[in-house]
Amino acid sequence: MSQALNNDAPLMSRNMLAVIVAQFFSAFGDNALLFVTLAVLKNQFYPDWSQPILQMLFVATYILLAPFVGQMADSFAKGRVMMFANSLKLLGALTICFGFNPFLGYTLVGIGAASYSPAKYGILTEITSGERLVKANGLMEGSTIAAILLGSVMGGMLADWNLVAALVVCAMTYAMAVVANIFIPRLTAARPGQSWHFAAMLRSFVTATKLLWRNGETRFSLLGTSLFWGAGVTLRFLLVLWVPVALGISDNKTPTTLNAMVAIGIVMGAAAAAKLVTLQTVRRCMPAGVLIGVMVVVFALQTSLLNAYLVLMLIGALGGFFVVPLNALLQERGKASVGSGNAIAVQNLGENTAMLLMLGLYTVAIKLGAPAVATGVGFGAIFAVAIAVLWWKGRR
C-alpha cells in the first residue's frame, strides 16, 4: 500500500532513518569495492593508466542512463527503485568476487549506482520539504561520508590482508543495503503513467535539461556540483600515485586513510552548511569552492603525512560547505519544475560528464609521464579559476 507524503513528520522520521541506513550500506560498499578492485588490478599487473579507466566506465553508465533513470525514479516508489539498484550493485560485486573481469563487474556496479542516485536524492523531497531539505541533505551527506570514511579504510585494509575476503565483505555490504531498502515505506510514485518509448523518454529528458539550464539558480547548482565532483574523483585517483612519490609509502592503506580525512572534513562542512546556509543564501558557499582549488595546490606540495592529513580534512570541510546547499537548491527547484528524479538525473549527467573529462585529462597526463605533484597543482589551479568564474558570472 503506497503512502502519501507527510510534510509534518519530524526530520528524523522512520522514513528518513530507513533511507539513511540504506544509503550508508550502499555507499560503504561503493567505496570499499573501489579500493579493493584497484588492488585486484594491481595484483593482476594491469598498467597504472588502467586505474582511471575503471572509474571512467563507472562514470559512463551515469551519462548513458541519465535520460532514463530519472523517469524510473519518478514513475515508481523510490524505495523500491533503490532496492533494485542495490541488487545490481550486489551482482557486480559477486562478478568480481567469482573471478570474472573486474571491469565488467565494476560497470555493473556503475549501472546500479546510476539507477540509485535519482531515487536516493529524490526521495528526500518526498519525506521533507522547505528549509528542512538542507538539513535532510546534511544527514544524507553525513551518512554518505561516514560510509566513505569506513568503506575506504576497510577496503584498503582488507585488500592488504586478503583480496577474496575483501570482495566477500563488499558483496555482504550490498546485501545489507538491499535488506535495509525493504524497510523504506512504499511512497506514492511522483509522476506515474509517463511514456516508456525510447524517443519520448529522450525528448522528455532533453526538455528537462533545457528547463533547468535556462533557470539561473538551477544552472548555478548544476555547474557548481559538476565541477566539484569532477575534481573530487580526480583527486581520489591522484592520491594513489601521489602517496608513493611524495611520501615514499607504497601500501593500499595510506591512500584510503587520506581519502578518509577528506570524508571527515565533508561531515564537518555539511554540518556547518546546514546551520549557516539556507535556500535563499546559497551563494554564501561559493568562496569555499574557490578555496578548495587553492588547498588542492597546497596539498600537492606537501611532503609530510601529518600535513597531508590536515590539508585534506580542510579540503573536505570546504567541499561539504560548498556542495550540500547546491544539492538542496537543485532538488527544491527541480521538484517544482521537472520532478526531483529528473532533476537529479540531469545533475548526474553534468557531474559525470565533468568526471569523465577530468579523468580523461588525468589519464593522458599520467600516460605522458607528468609528475603526480605537478598534475595535482594543475588540477587545483584549474578548479579554483573555474569556480571563481562561475561565482563572478552569477553575481552579474
Disulfide bonds with the S-S distance in Angstrom:
none
